[in-house]
Amino acid sequence: MYALQLILDNGIELKVFGELEELKPLKSKVEKNFNSKKFVNLTDSLTIKPVNVCAIELFGVSEGEQDSEN
């Protein structure tokens, strides 16, 4: 299990959990459009403006860590 963490310019941290092959394209989508002020769909329920993302990280998590975040 992996997590894609986004930190927005207002300090909000967003995490999307999933398999590595699902999260890599999402990370690339944000990185390729980092100056975009248009909304980008990351999931069915999460839409962001890449220009508002200050930091992005993709990392592995154990099942216990994921459960404690929810």
C-alpha angles and dihedrals in degrees: 000000000000136000130214108207122196123188113200127210090254091058098257115141118211124191127193116192124205147101119318094245090055096047100044093069090049091053091048091049091056094043094049092050099038094137095045119120091191119100118259122202112228097170137353089274103029124075123166142173107239091213087068094056113102098175137012128190135175116203143157121255134189120236091253092056092051093051092051091054094057 
